[in-house]
Amino acid sequence: MILLLACSSKNNADDKAIGKVETMNGIYIFIKSKPTASYDFLGSIELKWYEKLSKLSDQNLTSAIKNITGIVSFSDNLENTLLEIKQKYPSADGVIFDDDMNRCEVVKFK
């Protein structure tokens, strides 16, 4: 009976962890998450916006403020990254961003 209850409560906890993955340009986007379906690794991409943000710290405040507006838009940067993925990996189904958001893995679901 205890084993049955333990398995039952584990399933309920897993049910809470399941969600709907958003897509953009036909690619599933995983941020701070991993797909539950099996996939093949196609390659990885270094994220250019991360490098640009890192360089802002080397600039003086006035110069950094002028340059930050083109870098800050996460949606625009994400869209550009997805376009790059589609060009390099036309069969890509998904992208998994690492914890630091400076790199992503491109995957194809099985």
C-alpha positions in Angstrom: 0.0 0.0 0.0 2.8 2.5 0.9 4.6 1.7 -2.4 1.4 2.4 -4.3 0.9 5.7 -2.6 4.5 6.7 -3.2 4.2 6.0 -6.9 0.9 7.8 -7.0 2.3 11.0 -5.4 5.3 11.0 -7.7 3.1 10.9 -10.8 1.1 13.9 -9.4 4.3 15.9 -9.0 5.4 15.1 -12.5 2.0 16.2 -13.9 2.7 19.7 -12.5 6.0 19.9 -14.4 4.5 19.4 -17.8 3.7 22.4 -19.9 3.2 23.6 -23.4 6.4 24.6 -25.3 6.2 27.8 -27.3 7.3 27.9 -30.9 8.6 30.7 -33.1 9.4 30.3 -36.8 8.4 26.6 -36.5 11.1 25.9 -33.8 10.3 24.8 -30.3 12.0 27.0 -27.7 13.4 25.6 -24.5 14.7 28.1 -21.9 15.6 26.7 -18.5 14.0 23.5 -19.6 14.6 20.3 -21.6 12.4 18.4 -24.0 10.8 15.2 -22.8 10.8 13.7 -26.3 13.9 11.9 -27.7 16.1 14.1 -30.0 19.3 14.2 -32.0 21.8 16.9 -31.4 22.4 18.8 -34.7 24.9 21.5 -33.4 25.3 24.5 -31.3 25.3 28.3 -31.8 27.1 31.0 -29.8 24.6 33.8 -29.0 25.9 37.1 -30.3 23.7 39.3 -28.1 25.5 37.9 -25.0 28.8 38.9 -26.4 27.5 42.4 -27.2 26.1 42.8 -23.6 29.4 41.7 -22.1 31.3 44.3 -24.1 29.0 47.1 -22.7 30.8 46.8 -19.4 34.0 47.9 -21.1 32.4 51.2 -22.3 31.8 54.4 -20.4 28.2 54.9 -19.2 27.1 57.4 -21.9 28.4 55.2 -24.7 26.9 52.0 -23.1 23.4 53.6 -22.8 23.5 54.6 -26.5 24.5 51.1 -27.6 22.2 49.1 -25.2 18.9 49.8 -27.1 19.8 47.6 -30.0 20.9 44.8 -27.8 18.2 44.7 -25.1 15.3 43.5 -27.2 15.2 39.8 -26.3 12.4 39.1 -28.8 14.4 40.6 -31.7 17.6 38.8 -30.6 15.7 35.5 -30.3 14.2 36.0 -33.8 17.6 36.6 -35.3 19.0 33.5 -33.6 16.1 31.4 -34.9 16.8 32.7 -38.5 20.4 31.8 -38.1 19.4 28.3 -36.9 17.1 27.8 -39.9 19.9 28.8 -42.2 22.5 26.5 -40.7 20.2 23.6 -39.7 17.1 23.6 -42.0 15.8 20.3 -40.4 15.9 21.8 -36.8 12.9 21.2 -34.7 14.0 22.8 -31.4 16.5 24.9 -29.6 17.7 24.5 -26.0 19.3 27.5 -24.4 21.9 27.0 -21.7 21.6 28.5 -18.3 23.8 31.5 -19.1 21.9 32.3 -22.4 25.2 32.6 -24.2 24.9 29.3 -26.2 22.1 27.1 -27.5 21.9 23.5 -28.7 20.0 22.8 -31.9 18.0 19.6 -32.0 15.9 17.4 -34.3 13.2 15.3 -32.6 13.1 11.5 -33.3 
